[in-house]
Amino acid sequence: MPVVTASPLAVTDEQRSRLEEIARSHTLEHRKVVQAKALLMAADGVPTNEVARRCQTTDNSVRAWRRRFEAEGIDGVGRIAKGRGRKSWVAPGTVAEVVRVTQNELPDDGSTHWTTRRLADRVGVGKDTVARIWRDHELKPWKVDRFKISNDPRFEEKLVDVVGLYLNPPERAAVFAFDEKTQCQALDRTQPSLPMKRGRAGTMTHDYKRNGTTDLFAALNIATGQVLYDTRKKHTAKDVVAFFKLIDLHVQKDLEIHVILDNLSAHKAPEVTEWLAHPNRARWHLHFIPTSSSWLNLVERWFKELTDRMLRRGTYSSLANLIAAVELWTEHRNDNPKPFMWHAEADKIIEKVRRGRAKLTEVKSATQH
């Protein structure tokens, strides 16, 4: 006797794409992820009993998921029917009160943020309950993210200019993201570090000895990912001109040179403008990012990689050792460079900044400062 199996579940391309997105999620509810996987298998013609086996559930559950999807579409995936599911473990209104107090009030003792125990005492529940509510509502009062929205009156104009260079660089031109990492310290530890071994990370002392500082100049070629660099004692206009000469030397004479840089006074000093004004430097073009927008300069991403992989945990007994280490690390990276790809479009950034400015204005009006 032939085995009767359910026909493949009918899904549109848009629905399949959304189901695949849900099935890959690591943050959505487990039931929603499992149901999305089950529905995808059903759409591929996998028998109901096999879907149930793979999802560790029952045939009836899979059939119910299919019926709900056919009736409600994506909105029905993972939805708990009214009156079903786990009942709340706290009194009505407690969750809303914990969320409200967390977001809108501060402790009476002058603390800058709530702890689970202090808020539990305030609301009259256990600390684990507060922690669960915070987790469910993605609230993290112990954490603060820093930001700064540019007040540059030419913000949009400069943003469009720089992002245009990233997304659509000009032909027959070399585009560099340039900046200085000042005060790179040659730090040595006061005691030898212990090596990493099973069950224990490597160690280093919290205190250190300073053996001098240097300023690192770097220009990231956005097309190739290679970096031109130099270390200098200072970062004056004279030093900037010297580094610009280094860039000029390394770029073919028939190519234009576009340099993305910040608004440091040394970058606009008379020595720099006079050097650029010479007819031999007609191919040079400077593109200044908006003020308070260092995130717009791709070389900052390279500086972060240098700091994370070498400077932060490195030990250097002298300034010469630090400079040699920077040169070695950079040359190795230049042997197999990987450019940093810019994806954000200018109009989306502008829209986000406008929302941020509107929110700041709203907060300022509410707090009267």
Secondary structure, DSSP 4 states (H G I P E B T S, - for coil): -PPP-PPPPP--HHHHHHHHHHHH-SSS-HHHHHHHHHHHHHHTT--HHHHHHHHTS-HHHHHHHHHHHHHHGGGGTTPPPTT-SPPPSS-TTHHHHHHHHHHH---TT--SS--HHHHHHHHTS-HHHHHHHHHHTT--TT----------TTHHHHHHHHHHHHHSPPTTEEEEEEEEEEEEEEEEESSPPPPPBTTB-----S-EEEEEEEEEEEEEETTT--EEEEEES--SHHHHHHHHHHHHHHS-TTSEEEEEE---GGGGSHHHHHHHHSGGGTTEEEEEPPTT-GGG-THHHHHHHHIIIIITT---SSHHHHHHHHHHHHHHHHHS--PPPP---HHHHHHHHHHHHHHHHHHHHHHT-
